[in-house]
Structure formats: structure tokens, C-alpha cells
Amino acid sequence: MYLPQSANVEVKYLSRLFDNKSESYKLFWFQAIVKKVVQGKTRLTYDELINSMIADTWYMVSEYKLNLGPVDNLEAIVHYISGISGLKPSEKKDRVMLFLENCEDKEFRSRKRRLTEQVPYRLQAPFLDDIKGNDWKISRKLLAQRINQKKRLMYYFVQISGLDSEIEIQDEWVSYIRYNQDIIIGWIQYHLIQYLQRRNPSVPGIVNKLAPPQERKLEKIKRYWKLVSRVKPLKDIYSKKVLDNSDISIDHFIPWSYVAHDEFWNLSPTTRSINSSKSNHLPDWTIYFPRLCEIEYQSYQLIWQNEKVHKEFEVCQREHINTIEAQRLYQEGLEMPEFCKRLEDIVSPVYQSARNLGFRNWIL
């Protein structure tokens, strides 16, 4: 993916910002700068940029359980804030930002300062070919002074004073970023996806985990399960109570925040309150997978026994059955043992992978 050329800025150096992506800081620091510039700000404090970085990684780390690196301080600070704040993993970004901006916790501020020790200076390393090795190890003030002597940089250091340190984005770069903002943001996300895929090789749907969870469209699935429950009463797999059509909610057995899809085999009916209580936890396998098999097989039988259910299934199938394994699961003529075996072959590896990543076990 290439960046637009310009006669006014050094795009050849900009394109090398992420040549060395051993840690996530550069990606999130530059992304924070771009967002602030697009919003109309050109003079930025370390503090506001670090807060923006934390907020941008909040969902990736706390909701999606993504790994940013073996010793990543940005990931560690998200876990720390999660522990002291009471914020939900799926908290809205503005509430996360509000907490970060008003938090005076000493350990939190110390961790933020550690995040500023390298990235504000090293981000522009491609522009600074003559600064090498031990040159980076001098005091931050001296390093900033040396960097400020260079020409045509993206930003310069206005002052160095801990988290109150400031950088100022140069006018020509402001114009370039604002004019090409969509391409630049896409370029950052392209590199971020590459980085996250390398750090999380077994995690599906990385591309869907760069931003807060979006509202999912499950109307067709809900309509299907309501029809099934009218034809044959169904018991909720968690409470074992008969489901009421007026209170049906669609549950992702393995949380959406891990699978990042709405595949038919992972969706079953429950109540609104139970769905809310389960949140993004993993239901206990020993207790609940046999019950999932039972309700899924009841549904499967009706697909091939009831014309209305079959038509509703076909509507869902076009959007919610997308793999060969899932297509085999819903082939006509399966007895329950074979159906459950095929379902387990699909669900179990994904379930175990989510468990290994840190999704917590849940029992109603």
C-alpha cells in the first residue's frame, strides 16, 4: 500500500515509519497524531496522545484479548486501568477517555511517562539518518534539541516537561495529513493488521477488531429461532427454562469478541438478561456444550421436517453459513450422534483457542 506523493513533504521517509514494528507504540502514536490533526489540533501534549493511544487499544486488549507484544507497556497499562477503573471491556470510547483524562493515580501516570521515553523521538527515525546507536541514549531534552535542528520534519518539540511535553505539527504536514487522511488512516490500519496478525496467529477476524464492537445484525437469526420455538417449545441452554418468544435474545456461544463473525452454528436463543450476564465469557464446556448440541439438533430436525422453518433457514443460510464444515453440518439425514460430532469438530478448536487467549469460564 502506497502513500500519495507530495512536493511539500518527505513522503519517502514517512513511508518508512513502520519498517521496524517490533512493538506497537509507533503505530498507535502516529495514529493518535493523525486523528488529532484531522480534528484541527496541531500542538499536542504527550499526555493527550498517550491517552488517545490507550483508548484506541482499550477494545483490542480488554474486549478482544489481543496480544500487543511479549513485554508491551501499552498492553500492560490497559490491563492496569481495567483493574482500577471499573470500566467495562466494551465501554464506550468517550467514557474511557474521560477516565484517562481525569485519573491522577500515581502508578498510572508513571506508566504513561514510561511510554513517552522512546516513541516521540524514534518515530521520526527515518528522517534522522545521522542519529544512530548511542546517540538515542542522551537525555530527552538534549535529544529533542538535536532533532529540532533537522529540516523538514513532521513535528518539532516545543518543550520537554514530562507528560506536559509538547510537539507541534508543521503546516505542510498538517495540509498533507488532512488532504490524504483516508489513505493515511488506511495505511496505518494495514500495518496494524499485519502487526496484530503476527502477534496473534491463531485469532480470527483481526480486521474486525481494530475498533469498538459494532451493533450486529441478527434479525434474520432471531426470526428463525422465534419460528422454531413456536413450532416446538425450546429450553434455554443456560437456565433450562422454556423460552418465551417475547424475550428471545441471540447468544454467541463463543463470544463474538473472539470469533468476530455471526456464523449459524455459534448462535442460539437465550433471554436478554442471561445474554447480558454472560457478556464475553466462555460458557462452561462440560455443562453447556451438550445442551447446545441438543437445541441445535432440535432446530436441525425441524429444518428438514417443517417447510416454513426450512424456508427461514434458507434465508439465514445465505448470510450466516460460510464454510464447507458448516454446510456439512446441515446436510439432510444426520442422526444426533453424527450431528453432535460434526458440531463439536467445528466448535471445540475455536473454543479452546479462545480459552487459551484468556476468555474466562462462565456458569449461570
RAVEN-V736747 format. One record per residue. RES is the residue in one small letter. SS is DSSP state (hx for helix, st for strand, lp for the rest). PSI is psi in whole degrees, -180 to 180 (none if undefined). Layout:
res=RES ss=SS psi=PSI
res=RES ss=SS psi=PSI
//
This chain:
res=m ss=lp psi=129
res=y ss=lp psi=149
res=l ss=lp psi=149
res=p ss=lp psi=139
res=q ss=lp psi=159
res=s ss=lp psi=144
res=a ss=lp psi=-9
res=n ss=lp psi=-18
res=v ss=lp psi=161
res=e ss=lp psi=80
res=v ss=hx psi=-31
res=k ss=hx psi=-31
res=y ss=hx psi=-38
res=l ss=hx psi=-41
res=s ss=lp psi=-13
res=r ss=lp psi=7
res=l ss=lp psi=-37
res=f ss=lp psi=25
res=d ss=lp psi=-37
res=n ss=lp psi=98
res=k ss=lp psi=55
res=s ss=lp psi=-22
res=e ss=lp psi=167
res=s ss=lp psi=-11
res=y ss=hx psi=-45
res=k ss=hx psi=-42
res=l ss=hx psi=-48
res=f ss=hx psi=-31
res=w ss=hx psi=-48
res=f ss=hx psi=-39
res=q ss=hx psi=-41
res=a ss=hx psi=-41
res=i ss=hx psi=-48
res=v ss=hx psi=-44
res=k ss=hx psi=-42
res=k ss=hx psi=-41
res=v ss=hx psi=-43
res=v ss=hx psi=-34
res=q ss=lp psi=-8
res=g ss=lp psi=6
res=k ss=lp psi=140
res=t ss=lp psi=-16
res=r ss=st psi=117
res=l ss=st psi=139
res=t ss=st psi=154
res=y ss=hx psi=-41
res=d ss=hx psi=-49
res=e ss=hx psi=-32
res=l ss=hx psi=-41
res=i ss=hx psi=-41
res=n ss=hx psi=-42
res=s ss=hx psi=-40
res=m ss=hx psi=-44
res=i ss=hx psi=-45
res=a ss=hx psi=-37
res=d ss=hx psi=-28
res=t ss=hx psi=-5
res=w ss=hx psi=-52
res=y ss=hx psi=-39
res=m ss=hx psi=-42
res=v ss=hx psi=-49
res=s ss=hx psi=-38
res=e ss=hx psi=-47
res=y ss=lp psi=-11
res=k ss=lp psi=34
res=l ss=lp psi=148
res=n ss=lp psi=123
res=l ss=lp psi=-9
res=g ss=lp psi=158
res=p ss=lp psi=-33
res=v ss=lp psi=43
res=d ss=lp psi=117
res=n ss=hx psi=-28
res=l ss=hx psi=-43
res=e ss=hx psi=-42
res=a ss=hx psi=-37
res=i ss=hx psi=-32
res=v ss=hx psi=-44
res=h ss=hx psi=-39
res=y ss=hx psi=-47
res=i ss=hx psi=-39
res=s ss=hx psi=-35
res=g ss=hx psi=-30
res=i ss=hx psi=-12
res=s ss=hx psi=-29
res=g ss=lp psi=5
res=l ss=lp psi=142
res=k ss=lp psi=152
res=p ss=lp psi=-32
res=s ss=lp psi=21
res=e ss=lp psi=145
res=k ss=lp psi=146
res=k ss=hx psi=-37
res=d ss=hx psi=-31
res=r ss=hx psi=-36
res=v ss=hx psi=-46
res=m ss=hx psi=-40
res=l ss=hx psi=-43
res=f ss=hx psi=-46
res=l ss=hx psi=-41
res=e ss=hx psi=-24
res=n ss=hx psi=0
res=c ss=lp psi=123
res=e ss=lp psi=14
res=d ss=lp psi=127
res=k ss=hx psi=-42
res=e ss=hx psi=-40
res=f ss=hx psi=-47
res=r ss=hx psi=-35
res=s ss=hx psi=-42
res=r ss=hx psi=-38
res=k ss=hx psi=-42
res=r ss=hx psi=-38
res=r ss=hx psi=-33
res=l ss=hx psi=-21
res=t ss=lp psi=3
res=e ss=lp psi=-26
res=q ss=lp psi=-50
res=v ss=hx psi=-37
res=p ss=hx psi=-28
res=y ss=hx psi=-44
res=r ss=hx psi=-18
res=l ss=hx psi=-41
res=q ss=hx psi=18
res=a ss=hx psi=-39
res=p ss=hx psi=-25
res=f ss=hx psi=-10
res=l ss=lp psi=62
res=d ss=lp psi=-24
res=d ss=lp psi=-1
res=i ss=lp psi=112
res=k ss=lp psi=159
res=g ss=hx psi=-120
res=n ss=hx psi=-12
res=d ss=hx psi=-29
res=w ss=hx psi=-12
res=k ss=hx psi=4
res=i ss=lp psi=173
res=s ss=lp psi=153
res=r ss=hx psi=-38
res=k ss=hx psi=-45
res=l ss=hx psi=-38
res=l ss=hx psi=-43
res=a ss=hx psi=-41
res=q ss=hx psi=-41
res=r ss=hx psi=-44
res=i ss=hx psi=-39
res=n ss=hx psi=-15
res=q ss=lp psi=-14
res=k ss=lp psi=157
res=k ss=lp psi=152
res=r ss=lp psi=30
res=l ss=lp psi=163
res=m ss=lp psi=-42
res=y ss=st psi=160
res=y ss=st psi=160
res=f ss=st psi=121
res=v ss=st psi=-44
res=q ss=st psi=154
res=i ss=lp psi=109
res=s ss=lp psi=69
res=g ss=hx psi=-137
res=l ss=hx psi=-14
res=d ss=hx psi=-1
res=s ss=lp psi=149
res=e ss=st psi=146
res=i ss=st psi=156
res=e ss=st psi=123
res=i ss=st psi=134
res=q ss=lp psi=148
res=d ss=hx psi=-43
res=e ss=hx psi=-33
res=w ss=hx psi=-35
res=v ss=hx psi=-48
res=s ss=hx psi=-43
res=y ss=hx psi=-46
res=i ss=hx psi=-45
res=r ss=hx psi=-41
res=y ss=hx psi=-34
res=n ss=lp psi=26
res=q ss=hx psi=-42
res=d ss=hx psi=-42
res=i ss=hx psi=-42
res=i ss=hx psi=-44
res=i ss=hx psi=-40
res=g ss=hx psi=-38
res=w ss=hx psi=-42
res=i ss=hx psi=-46
res=q ss=hx psi=-35
res=y ss=hx psi=-47
res=h ss=hx psi=-35
res=l ss=hx psi=-41
res=i ss=hx psi=-45
res=q ss=hx psi=-46
res=y ss=hx psi=-47
res=l ss=hx psi=-36
res=q ss=hx psi=-37
res=r ss=hx psi=-37
res=r ss=hx psi=-19
res=n ss=lp psi=65
res=p ss=lp psi=-24
res=s ss=lp psi=3
res=v ss=lp psi=127
res=p ss=lp psi=160
res=g ss=lp psi=35
res=i ss=hx psi=-41
res=v ss=hx psi=-25
res=n ss=hx psi=4
res=k ss=hx psi=23
res=l ss=lp psi=-10
res=a ss=lp psi=170
res=p ss=lp psi=151
res=p ss=lp psi=136
res=q ss=lp psi=156
res=e ss=lp psi=130
res=r ss=lp psi=145
res=k ss=lp psi=100
res=l ss=lp psi=24
res=e ss=hx psi=-41
res=k ss=hx psi=-41
res=i ss=hx psi=-42
res=k ss=hx psi=-42
res=r ss=hx psi=-39
res=y ss=hx psi=-50
res=w ss=hx psi=-31
res=k ss=hx psi=-40
res=l ss=hx psi=-45
res=v ss=hx psi=-43
res=s ss=hx psi=-24
res=r ss=hx psi=-35
res=v ss=hx psi=-40
res=k ss=lp psi=119
res=p ss=lp psi=138
res=l ss=lp psi=145
res=k ss=st psi=133
res=d ss=lp psi=134
res=i ss=lp psi=-17
res=y ss=lp psi=-45
res=s ss=lp psi=-17
res=k ss=lp psi=17
res=k ss=lp psi=149
res=v ss=st psi=133
res=l ss=lp psi=139
res=d ss=lp psi=126
res=n ss=hx psi=-28
res=s ss=hx psi=-9
res=d ss=hx psi=29
res=i ss=st psi=132
res=s ss=st psi=146
res=i ss=st psi=124
res=d ss=st psi=137
res=h ss=st psi=111
res=f ss=lp psi=-54
res=i ss=lp psi=126
res=p ss=lp psi=141
res=w ss=hx psi=-33
res=s ss=hx psi=-13
res=y ss=hx psi=-53
res=v ss=hx psi=-31
res=a ss=lp psi=36
res=h ss=lp psi=170
res=d ss=lp psi=55
res=e ss=lp psi=143
res=f ss=hx psi=-41
res=w ss=hx psi=-18
res=n ss=hx psi=5
res=l ss=st psi=129
res=s ss=st psi=160
res=p ss=st psi=143
res=t ss=st psi=-167
res=t ss=st psi=163
res=r ss=hx psi=-43
res=s ss=hx psi=-40
res=i ss=hx psi=-41
res=n ss=hx psi=-41
res=s ss=hx psi=-41
res=s ss=hx psi=-40
res=k ss=hx psi=-37
res=s ss=lp psi=-131
res=n ss=lp psi=36
res=h ss=lp psi=164
res=l ss=st psi=123
res=p ss=st psi=141
res=d ss=lp psi=125
res=w ss=hx psi=-47
res=t ss=hx psi=-40
res=i ss=hx psi=-47
res=y ss=hx psi=-22
res=f ss=hx psi=-42
res=p ss=hx psi=-37
res=r ss=hx psi=-36
res=l ss=hx psi=-44
res=c ss=hx psi=-43
res=e ss=hx psi=-48
res=i ss=hx psi=-34
res=e ss=hx psi=-36
res=y ss=hx psi=-35
res=q ss=hx psi=-44
res=s ss=hx psi=-45
res=y ss=hx psi=-44
res=q ss=hx psi=-42
res=l ss=hx psi=-28
res=i ss=hx psi=-38
res=w ss=hx psi=0
res=q ss=hx psi=-22
res=n ss=lp psi=123
res=e ss=hx psi=-42
res=k ss=hx psi=-42
res=v ss=hx psi=-40
res=h ss=hx psi=-42
res=k ss=hx psi=-40
res=e ss=hx psi=-36
res=f ss=hx psi=-42
res=e ss=hx psi=-34
res=v ss=hx psi=-44
res=c ss=hx psi=-37
res=q ss=hx psi=-39
res=r ss=hx psi=-29
res=e ss=hx psi=-29
res=h ss=hx psi=7
res=i ss=lp psi=108
res=n ss=lp psi=9
res=t ss=lp psi=158
res=i ss=hx psi=-39
res=e ss=hx psi=-42
res=a ss=hx psi=-38
res=q ss=hx psi=-39
res=r ss=hx psi=-33
res=l ss=hx psi=-32
res=y ss=lp psi=20
res=q ss=lp psi=146
res=e ss=lp psi=146
res=g ss=lp psi=12
res=l ss=lp psi=135
res=e ss=lp psi=164
res=m ss=hx psi=-44
res=p ss=hx psi=-42
res=e ss=hx psi=-42
res=f ss=hx psi=-47
res=c ss=hx psi=-35
res=k ss=hx psi=-44
res=r ss=hx psi=-39
res=l ss=hx psi=-43
res=e ss=hx psi=-39
res=d ss=hx psi=-30
res=i ss=hx psi=-47
res=v ss=hx psi=-42
res=s ss=hx psi=-48
res=p ss=hx psi=-38
res=v ss=hx psi=-41
res=y ss=hx psi=-47
res=q ss=hx psi=-38
res=s ss=hx psi=-42
res=a ss=hx psi=-39
res=r ss=hx psi=-42
res=n ss=hx psi=-28
res=l ss=hx psi=-16
res=g ss=lp psi=6
res=f ss=lp psi=131
res=r ss=lp psi=147
res=n ss=st psi=145
res=w ss=st psi=136
res=i ss=lp psi=134
res=l ss=lp psi=none
//
